[in-house]
């Protein structure tokens, strides 16, 4: 049986393009996911898809990056497929793990994708370091003046008011108020972990 898996990263995106290609490839069933590809834990449809596979089934994806975002992720999925006797194919790439050369190609592509992400991260970190050395703090500027931000945080901590209400009162978005509160209540370590 041909089992398709289509994934987009955000709720605003649609899987139509991938689904059309998977239908054309002859998939009997297609699992649709709207989630980041950063880890398998946050992709329940992928878990359902992999659990449904049996010996002889072929998992079909539009591109290999729709199912795996790192070499380790890809290798883990390949091991799971091998355990149940299933294989994987990409509609837009010449990948077919029914033979050893296909497995090798998948591993090479996964390694290249991971290298590319690592290089992007290194460039981003170098840019942030250069900005700090020039006296600029990288990232989004604050929308509230420090004294106003302190007042907003104090009002929130007193209770009885929501992020949305404070945002409307000060002409900013609720996420601006939430970030201001988190900076005080969760501290610098929280933001450092979030950005790592």
BALOBA-1460 file (C-alpha; in Angstrom, 3 decimals):
// residues 196
<rec num="1" residu="x" x="0.000" y="0.000" z="0.000"/>
<rec num="2" residu="x" x="1.199" y="3.546" z="-0.763"/>
<rec num="3" residu="x" x="0.833" y="5.791" z="2.288"/>
<rec num="4" residu="x" x="1.323" y="9.537" z="1.834"/>
<rec num="5" residu="x" x="2.448" y="12.102" z="4.380"/>
<rec num="6" residu="x" x="2.070" y="15.842" z="3.748"/>
<rec num="7" residu="x" x="3.268" y="18.516" z="6.170"/>
<rec num="8" residu="x" x="3.349" y="22.307" z="6.303"/>
<rec num="9" residu="x" x="4.966" y="24.330" z="9.076"/>
<rec num="10" residu="x" x="2.170" y="26.698" z="10.089"/>
<rec num="11" residu="x" x="-1.602" y="26.718" z="10.434"/>
<rec num="12" residu="x" x="-1.848" y="29.389" z="7.730"/>
<rec num="13" residu="x" x="-0.265" y="27.133" z="5.096"/>
<rec num="14" residu="x" x="-2.066" y="24.366" z="3.216"/>
<rec num="15" residu="x" x="-0.992" y="20.884" z="2.106"/>
<rec num="16" residu="x" x="-2.874" y="21.053" z="-1.231"/>
<rec num="17" residu="x" x="0.225" y="21.052" z="-3.471"/>
<rec num="18" residu="x" x="1.736" y="18.069" z="-1.664"/>
<rec num="19" residu="x" x="-1.591" y="16.221" z="-1.503"/>
<rec num="20" residu="x" x="-2.153" y="16.632" z="-5.252"/>
<rec num="21" residu="x" x="1.293" y="15.188" z="-5.972"/>
<rec num="22" residu="x" x="0.751" y="12.305" z="-3.526"/>
<rec num="23" residu="x" x="-2.640" y="11.491" z="-5.057"/>
<rec num="24" residu="x" x="-1.061" y="11.516" z="-8.505"/>
<rec num="25" residu="x" x="1.610" y="9.112" z="-7.209"/>
<rec num="26" residu="x" x="-1.209" y="6.682" z="-6.314"/>
<rec num="27" residu="x" x="-1.342" y="6.984" z="-2.527"/>
<rec num="28" residu="x" x="-4.199" y="5.030" z="-0.955"/>
<rec num="29" residu="x" x="-4.264" y="7.210" z="2.169"/>
<rec num="30" residu="x" x="-2.644" y="10.560" z="3.024"/>
<rec num="31" residu="x" x="-1.845" y="11.916" z="6.482"/>
<rec num="32" residu="x" x="-1.943" y="15.737" z="6.679"/>
<rec num="33" residu="x" x="0.055" y="17.682" z="9.289"/>
<rec num="34" residu="x" x="0.322" y="21.380" z="10.175"/>
<rec num="35" residu="x" x="3.300" y="21.539" z="12.509"/>
<rec num="36" residu="x" x="6.940" y="22.524" z="12.671"/>
<rec num="37" residu="x" x="9.317" y="19.810" z="11.525"/>
<rec num="38" residu="x" x="11.811" y="20.483" z="14.292"/>
<rec num="39" residu="x" x="11.023" y="17.292" z="16.222"/>
<rec num="40" residu="x" x="8.899" y="14.174" z="15.841"/>
<rec num="41" residu="x" x="7.249" y="14.779" z="19.232"/>
<rec num="42" residu="x" x="5.230" y="17.689" z="17.917"/>
<rec num="43" residu="x" x="3.899" y="15.798" z="14.898"/>
<rec num="44" residu="x" x="1.041" y="13.495" z="15.967"/>
<rec num="45" residu="x" x="-0.031" y="12.763" z="12.374"/>
<rec num="46" residu="x" x="3.482" y="11.549" z="11.552"/>
<rec num="47" residu="x" x="3.297" y="9.222" z="14.555"/>
<rec num="48" residu="x" x="-0.068" y="7.897" z="13.312"/>
<rec num="49" residu="x" x="1.310" y="7.533" z="9.798"/>
<rec num="50" residu="x" x="4.395" y="5.580" z="10.909"/>
<rec num="51" residu="x" x="2.293" y="3.383" z="13.231"/>
<rec num="52" residu="x" x="-0.014" y="2.469" z="10.350"/>
<rec num="53" residu="x" x="2.772" y="1.103" z="8.121"/>
<rec num="54" residu="x" x="3.095" y="-2.633" z="7.564"/>
<rec num="55" residu="x" x="5.492" y="-4.896" z="5.674"/>
<rec num="56" residu="x" x="5.563" y="-3.998" z="1.995"/>
<rec num="57" residu="x" x="4.028" y="-0.526" z="2.472"/>
<rec num="58" residu="x" x="5.698" y="2.477" z="0.854"/>
<rec num="59" residu="x" x="5.717" y="5.825" z="2.645"/>
<rec num="60" residu="x" x="5.469" y="8.548" z="-0.001"/>
<rec num="61" residu="x" x="6.427" y="12.178" z="0.665"/>
<rec num="62" residu="x" x="6.560" y="15.252" z="-1.560"/>
<rec num="63" residu="x" x="10.095" y="16.059" z="-0.389"/>
<rec num="64" residu="x" x="12.264" y="14.388" z="2.197"/>
<rec num="65" residu="x" x="12.351" y="17.586" z="4.299"/>
<rec num="66" residu="x" x="8.585" y="17.232" z="4.824"/>
<rec num="67" residu="x" x="9.236" y="14.215" z="7.035"/>
<rec num="68" residu="x" x="12.715" y="14.796" z="8.485"/>
<rec num="69" residu="x" x="14.538" y="17.995" z="9.387"/>
<rec num="70" residu="x" x="17.794" y="16.474" z="10.629"/>
<rec num="71" residu="x" x="19.983" y="13.523" z="9.778"/>
<rec num="72" residu="x" x="19.236" y="11.939" z="13.160"/>
<rec num="73" residu="x" x="15.503" y="12.367" z="12.605"/>
<rec num="74" residu="x" x="15.781" y="10.856" z="9.140"/>
<rec num="75" residu="x" x="17.857" y="7.907" z="10.322"/>
<rec num="76" residu="x" x="15.383" y="7.239" z="13.136"/>
<rec num="77" residu="x" x="12.494" y="7.186" z="10.647"/>
<rec num="78" residu="x" x="14.436" y="4.905" z="8.296"/>
<rec num="79" residu="x" x="15.112" y="2.493" z="11.189"/>
<rec num="80" residu="x" x="11.412" y="2.451" z="12.086"/>
<rec num="81" residu="x" x="10.491" y="1.726" z="8.467"/>
<rec num="82" residu="x" x="13.097" y="-1.028" z="8.263"/>
<rec num="83" residu="x" x="11.780" y="-2.673" z="11.457"/>
<rec num="84" residu="x" x="8.283" y="-3.024" z="9.979"/>
<rec num="85" residu="x" x="9.502" y="-3.838" z="6.464"/>
<rec num="86" residu="x" x="8.327" y="-0.584" z="4.835"/>
<rec num="87" residu="x" x="10.223" y="1.737" z="2.489"/>
<rec num="88" residu="x" x="10.115" y="5.439" z="1.595"/>
<rec num="89" residu="x" x="9.909" y="7.360" z="-1.677"/>
<rec num="90" residu="x" x="9.994" y="11.059" z="-2.523"/>
<rec num="91" residu="x" x="7.775" y="12.390" z="-5.310"/>
<rec num="92" residu="x" x="10.126" y="15.210" z="-6.315"/>
<rec num="93" residu="x" x="13.503" y="13.600" z="-5.588"/>
<rec num="94" residu="x" x="14.998" y="10.381" z="-6.973"/>
<rec num="95" residu="x" x="14.821" y="8.563" z="-3.636"/>
<rec num="96" residu="x" x="13.747" y="4.982" z="-3.175"/>
<rec num="97" residu="x" x="14.895" y="2.961" z="-0.163"/>
<rec num="98" residu="x" x="13.938" y="-0.377" z="-1.653"/>
<rec num="99" residu="x" x="17.635" y="-0.690" z="-2.535"/>
<rec num="100" residu="x" x="20.893" y="0.078" z="-0.694"/>
<rec num="101" residu="x" x="21.835" y="2.920" z="-3.060"/>
<rec num="102" residu="x" x="18.533" y="4.641" z="-2.289"/>
<rec num="103" residu="x" x="19.209" y="4.390" z="1.460"/>
<rec num="104" residu="x" x="22.664" y="5.888" z="0.901"/>
<rec num="105" residu="x" x="21.260" y="8.803" z="-1.112"/>
<rec num="106" residu="x" x="18.678" y="9.563" z="1.602"/>
<rec num="107" residu="x" x="21.418" y="9.645" z="4.231"/>
<rec num="108" residu="x" x="23.577" y="11.951" z="2.116"/>
<rec num="109" residu="x" x="20.690" y="14.372" z="1.535"/>
<rec num="110" residu="x" x="19.841" y="14.381" z="5.223"/>
<rec num="111" residu="x" x="23.469" y="15.166" z="6.075"/>
<rec num="112" residu="x" x="23.578" y="18.007" z="3.538"/>
<rec num="113" residu="x" x="20.349" y="19.488" z="4.907"/>
<rec num="114" residu="x" x="21.700" y="19.340" z="8.451"/>
<rec num="115" residu="x" x="24.975" y="20.960" z="7.378"/>
<rec num="116" residu="x" x="23.030" y="23.769" z="5.715"/>
<rec num="117" residu="x" x="20.980" y="24.429" z="8.871"/>
<rec num="118" residu="x" x="24.157" y="24.422" z="10.994"/>
<rec num="119" residu="x" x="25.795" y="26.926" z="8.666"/>
<rec num="120" residu="x" x="22.732" y="29.200" z="8.804"/>
<rec num="121" residu="x" x="22.779" y="29.046" z="12.604"/>
<rec num="122" residu="x" x="26.522" y="29.836" z="12.694"/>
<rec num="123" residu="x" x="26.038" y="32.835" z="10.389"/>
<rec num="124" residu="x" x="23.145" y="34.061" z="12.521"/>
<rec num="125" residu="x" x="25.176" y="33.756" z="15.726"/>
<rec num="126" residu="x" x="28.157" y="35.524" z="14.100"/>
<rec num="127" residu="x" x="25.839" y="38.351" z="13.016"/>
<rec num="128" residu="x" x="24.460" y="38.690" z="16.551"/>
<rec num="129" residu="x" x="27.984" y="38.779" z="18.003"/>
<rec num="130" residu="x" x="29.036" y="41.453" z="15.493"/>
<rec num="131" residu="x" x="25.940" y="43.507" z="16.377"/>
<rec num="132" residu="x" x="26.765" y="43.286" z="20.112"/>
<rec num="133" residu="x" x="30.357" y="44.364" z="19.448"/>
<rec num="134" residu="x" x="28.980" y="47.450" z="17.664"/>
<rec num="135" residu="x" x="26.812" y="48.211" z="20.702"/>
<rec num="136" residu="x" x="23.536" y="46.969" z="19.242"/>
<rec num="137" residu="x" x="21.456" y="44.299" z="20.921"/>
<rec num="138" residu="x" x="20.223" y="41.919" z="18.209"/>
<rec num="139" residu="x" x="16.585" y="41.013" z="17.888"/>
<rec num="140" residu="x" x="13.363" y="42.921" z="17.972"/>
<rec num="141" residu="x" x="13.431" y="46.368" z="19.574"/>
<rec num="142" residu="x" x="11.202" y="47.028" z="22.552"/>
<rec num="143" residu="x" x="7.894" y="48.715" z="21.804"/>
<rec num="144" residu="x" x="7.518" y="50.202" z="25.283"/>
<rec num="145" residu="x" x="9.788" y="52.682" z="27.027"/>
<rec num="146" residu="x" x="11.460" y="51.141" z="30.123"/>
<rec num="147" residu="x" x="9.359" y="53.156" z="32.603"/>
<rec num="148" residu="x" x="6.107" y="52.307" z="30.768"/>
<rec num="149" residu="x" x="7.132" y="48.646" z="30.545"/>
<rec num="150" residu="x" x="7.793" y="48.548" z="34.310"/>
<rec num="151" residu="x" x="4.343" y="50.054" z="34.932"/>
<rec num="152" residu="x" x="2.673" y="47.493" z="32.613"/>
<rec num="153" residu="x" x="4.426" y="44.585" z="34.339"/>
<rec num="154" residu="x" x="3.446" y="45.928" z="37.768"/>
<rec num="155" residu="x" x="-0.199" y="46.246" z="36.672"/>
<rec num="156" residu="x" x="-0.207" y="42.684" z="35.362"/>
<rec num="157" residu="x" x="1.369" y="41.298" z="38.515"/>
<rec num="158" residu="x" x="-1.239" y="43.025" z="40.674"/>
<rec num="159" residu="x" x="-3.833" y="40.887" z="38.871"/>
<rec num="160" residu="x" x="-7.275" y="41.538" z="37.489"/>
<rec num="161" residu="x" x="-6.031" y="42.585" z="34.057"/>
<rec num="162" residu="x" x="-5.163" y="40.538" z="30.961"/>
<rec num="163" residu="x" x="-2.372" y="40.881" z="28.395"/>
<rec num="164" residu="x" x="-4.966" y="41.998" z="25.862"/>
<rec num="165" residu="x" x="-6.406" y="44.712" z="28.115"/>
<rec num="166" residu="x" x="-2.954" y="46.090" z="28.917"/>
<rec num="167" residu="x" x="-2.007" y="45.977" z="25.239"/>
<rec num="168" residu="x" x="-5.097" y="47.974" z="24.249"/>
<rec num="169" residu="x" x="-4.430" y="50.527" z="26.979"/>
<rec num="170" residu="x" x="-0.874" y="51.128" z="25.748"/>
<rec num="171" residu="x" x="-1.391" y="50.741" z="21.996"/>
<rec num="172" residu="x" x="0.719" y="47.607" z="21.527"/>
<rec num="173" residu="x" x="0.036" y="43.950" z="20.785"/>
<rec num="174" residu="x" x="-0.648" y="41.410" z="23.552"/>
<rec num="175" residu="x" x="2.615" y="39.616" z="22.673"/>
<rec num="176" residu="x" x="4.576" y="42.802" z="23.516"/>
<rec num="177" residu="x" x="3.001" y="42.841" z="26.981"/>
<rec num="178" residu="x" x="3.564" y="39.102" z="27.412"/>
<rec num="179" residu="x" x="7.279" y="39.417" z="26.510"/>
<rec num="180" residu="x" x="7.654" y="42.307" z="28.981"/>
<rec num="181" residu="x" x="6.072" y="40.252" z="31.776"/>
<rec num="182" residu="x" x="8.135" y="37.166" z="30.914"/>
<rec num="183" residu="x" x="11.370" y="39.176" z="30.992"/>
<rec num="184" residu="x" x="10.646" y="40.015" z="34.632"/>
<rec num="185" residu="x" x="8.957" y="36.821" z="35.833"/>
<rec num="186" residu="x" x="11.021" y="34.240" z="33.945"/>
<rec num="187" residu="x" x="14.360" y="36.043" z="33.766"/>
<rec num="188" residu="x" x="17.173" y="36.117" z="31.219"/>
<rec num="189" residu="x" x="17.806" y="32.353" z="31.374"/>
<rec num="190" residu="x" x="14.325" y="31.663" z="29.977"/>
<rec num="191" residu="x" x="14.922" y="33.884" z="26.924"/>
<rec num="192" residu="x" x="18.408" y="32.483" z="26.391"/>
<rec num="193" residu="x" x="17.007" y="28.922" z="26.310"/>
<rec num="194" residu="x" x="14.200" y="29.977" z="23.956"/>
<rec num="195" residu="x" x="16.681" y="31.470" z="21.500"/>
<rec num="196" residu="x" x="19.240" y="28.625" z="21.662"/>
